[in-house]
Amino acid sequence: MSDFLNWNELSIHTTNEAVEPISNILNEAGANGVVIEDPVDLTKEKRDLFGEVYALDRSKYPKEGIVLKSYFIDDENWPEKKQMILKQIEHLQHYHIDLGLHQIATKDVKATDWENEWKKYFKPVSVTERFTIVPSWEDYTKKTDRELIITIDPGMAFGTGTHPTTVLSLKALEETVRPNDLVIDVGAGSGILSIAASLLGAKHVYSYDLDEIAVSSTTQNCNRNDLQHTITAQKNDLLKGVNKQANVIVSNILADILLRLVDDAWDNLLEGGYFITSGIINSKQMLIKDKLVEKGFHIIKQNQMENWISIIAQKHYVK
């Protein structure tokens, strides 16, 4: 990133429910990183769970709701791009997504300021019993033999691994992935779930995302973890045109999009294979469950973290 570039910070005060869909809109518009300021984090120590504590500046956090900050190059396209982003966010209300206060603010930011601000929000953190997410610019040493390290630089793709939907997905992968499994990751983002499946012993992981930026980010993060030979990242619209027989399919995306994925997930799973769905808000869980059961899936387990739900379903043929 050049120090001579100027940047626009777009700040959106919204709800927990709207975090992922708005983040997806921002990244598809070319945001160079999305920072999430969640007051819930103030009730937790920002830490590596084995001891190191990172202090948070309480004055920067909202008293209610969540603030998303994203960064865009300041060029002649910015005014038009901003209007497009705001229209797409407004359209989320058609999917009954609560936007909360929906307060918008912008300001100019120097490139060096952006880099320092971004890195302050991202430190090594243990997100499950086994997985620790480590930013590529941090030095970190494993604390136990069982600990699995995922080294990433989110870049322009959403996903630092600490959001509840990602943590739920990681825990579900720990429960389902076995050595030599074939795994499919739909809506890969920065590639965290693909990397996790590979570290758990998957023979090969096929990683799909419609966003070219996400595909690039996944590829780069796979290289950082020396997993380029076991993970194939490709641009694709969900599982359209894909014909695999996987042991596990994982997808951490919006519930309304998950509904469109169920049929193709069934077709791409081996009998007895697992379909992990995350990114589901409470009000949408029965919608997803009903669709899964209607297709023939058996609901194995449901987990919840904050207001988010993940479901592990297993494929059984009806005879």
N, C-alpha and C positions, 0 to 999 in steps of 0.2 A: 504494500500500500504506500502510495507516494505521500510524503509530508506536504506536497504542494497542492493536494486536493482539498477542497472544502466539502463539508458534509452537512446534511440536514438531519436533525434528530426529530423524529415523529413520535410523540408521546400520546398514548391512548389509555385512559382510565376506564376500566371495564370490570368484568366479573371472572371468576375462576372458570366458569362454564365456557366462556368465550375465548380463553387463552389460546387453545390449540387452533381453532379455526381462524382466528385473527392472525396468529403467527404464520399459518400457512399462506394466508393472503399476502402478508408482508414479504415473506421469502420468495413467493412466486413473482412479486413485483421487483425483486432484486435487492432486498435489504441485505446490508452487510452486518448481519448479526441481530439478534433480538434479545434484549435484556428483560427479565421478569422481576418486578419489584412486588413481592407478596408479603404482606404484614405477618402472615403465618410463620415466615422464616424468622421473625424476631422472637418467637417463642421457642425456637430451637437454636442450639449453638451451631454456627456454621463451622463445620469441622470435618476433619478426617476422624472417623469414629474411634480411632485408636489413641486420640489424645490432643492433637493440635487444634487450637481454637482460632477462628477467624472472626474478628469483631465486625459488626455491621453498624452502619451509620443510620440510626433510627430516624433522623430528620428527613431522610430521602424516601422513606416508605409511606404509602398512603395509610390513613387511619381505617379505611374500609375499601373493599374491592381490591383490584390488582392493576398496576400500571405496567404497560408494555412499552418499551423504548426500542425503536429501530432506527437504522442509519442508512441514508441514501446519498449518493454522489450529488453534489449541487451543480446541476447542468441545466440546459434549456428545456429538458424533458420533465424536470421535477414538478412544476405546477400541474401539468396534465396528469402525471403519474399519481400525485397526491389525490387529485379528485377521483381518479379511478379507484384507488385504495379505499377511500371513504365511502364510495358508492357500494363497493363489494362488501364492506363491513356492515353497512346499513341493510344490505340484502340478507344478511344472516338472520335477521328477525323473521324472515319468511320460513325459516327452519325452526322457529320458536326458541331461538337462542337468546338468552337475556344479555343485553349489552350493558346493563347497569347504568352508571352515571354517564358513560359514553362522552367523556370530556377529551377534547383533542387539543394538543399544543405542539408547536414547532419552534426550533431554534437552530442557529448555526453552530457547528462544532468543528474544530480543527482535527485533522487526522490523528495527530499524536495524542490529543485529548481522548478521542474515541478509543484508541488502542488501550490506553491506560484504564479508562473507565470499564471497558469490556472485561479485561483481565481481572479486575477487582472482584467481579461477580462470579468468577469461575475458579475454584480451588479443588484439589483432590478430595473426593468424598466417597465413603463407603455407602452404597445404596441398597445392598442386600447383604446376606451373610457371607456371600462369596465375592461379589463384584465390587470393585472400586473403580470409579471414573477419574481419570487423571488427564488434565489438559496438557497438550503437547509441550507447552513452555515451562512446565513444572517438573522438578526432580522428585522422584518418589521411589521408595524401596518397599517391597512386599513385606508385610508383617507376619504372615503365616504361609505355610506351604499350600494351603487350600485356596488362598486368595487369588482371584483372577483379575488382572489389570486390563482395563480398556483405555487405551490412550487415544484421545481425540482432539481435533481442532474443529469446532462446529462450523467455522467460516460463515458462509451465507446460508447454511442449511439449519433449520430449527432442530434443536435437540442436544442438550448437554447431559442428559441422562438422569436428571434429578427430579423431573416432573413426575407426579404420581402415576400417570398413565404408562410412562416408561418403566418406572420401578415395578409396577404390577406386571408388566410384560416380562421383565427380567426374571422375576420370581417364578412366573409360569414356565418360562424356558428352563429354569433350574429343575422344575418338577417333571418336565416332559422329554427333553432332549437326551438321547442316549448316544454312545459312541457309534460312529459310522452312519448316523441318520442323514437323510437328505432333508434340508430345511428350506422353506421359502419365506422371505420377509417381504410383505406387501406394504408399500408406503415407507420406505426405509429411512428417509430423512438423512441424518448424518451417519447412519450405518451402525449405530450402537447395538441394535438387536441382532443384526447379522454377525457382528464381531462376537457378541456374547454366545450365540449358537455355535460358532466355530470353536471358541475356547472351551465350550462344554463337550466337544468331541465330535461335532457333526462332520461327516465326510465331505459334504459340499453344501454351500448355501447360495441360493439364487435370490438376489436382492433387487427388487423392482421399485421404481418411483417414476411418476409422470414428469417430475421436475428435473430438468437437466442439471441444475445446480446441486440437487440432492444426490444425483447419480455421481457427479464429480466429487462431492464431499465424501460419499461412501467409499469411492475408489481410493481417495487419498488417505482416509482413515484406515482402510484395510492395509494399505502399504505401511502406515505407521506401526501397525501391529504385526507386520510380517505375515499377513494372511491373504495376500493377493492370489495365492494358488488355490485357496479353498473357498473363496467368495467371488461370485460373478455378479457385478452390478450392471444393470441395464435399464434403459428408459422403457417404461411400459405403462399402459392404462390398466391398473389393477392386475387381473390375471387374464385379460383378453388375449386370445391366441396362444396362451401357455398350455403346454401338455406335458406335465410331469407327474410322477407318482411319489409324493413326499411323505415323510413320517410326521412332520410338523409344519404347519403354516401359522405364521404369526402376523397380525396386522394391528397396528396402533394408529387408527384413523377415526374420523367422525362416524357416529352411529349410522347416520343416513347413508353414508358411503359403504359402510360395512354390509348393509342390507343388499347392496348390489353385488357384493363379493361372495355371498354364501354359496350360490350355485356353482360357481367356478372353483371355489375352495373344495367343495365336495368332490368335484371331478378330478382335482389334482392331488387328492389324498389317497394313500393306501388304506385298505380296510383296517380299522383300528387306529388310524392316524389321528393326530390331535390338531384342532383348529383353535388357536388362541386369539381372542378378540379383546382389544382394549380401546381407550378413548371414549368410553360409554358413560354418559351422565346418568344419574339415578332415574330420571324421568323417561329414559330411553331403554332401560334394561329389559323390560318385558317385550318391547318391540323386537329386540335382537333375539331374545330367548325363543319367542314364538316362531320367528323365522327359522332359527336353527333346528328346533324340534320338528317343524313342518317339513323340513328337508330330510330329516332322518337322523340328525345328530343327537347324541345323548349328552346332556349337560353333566360334566364330571365335577366341576368346582366353580365357585364364584368367589372372587376376592374384592375387597373394597379398601380404598385409601382416600381419605378426605371425602370428596363428593364424586369420586370416580370408581367405576366398576370394570373388572376384567372377568372374562369367562373362558374356561377351558372346556371345549366340547370334543367328543370323540365320534368318529365316523363308524356307524354300523349299518351294513346293508340290511334292508328289509326283505326277508325271504318268505 
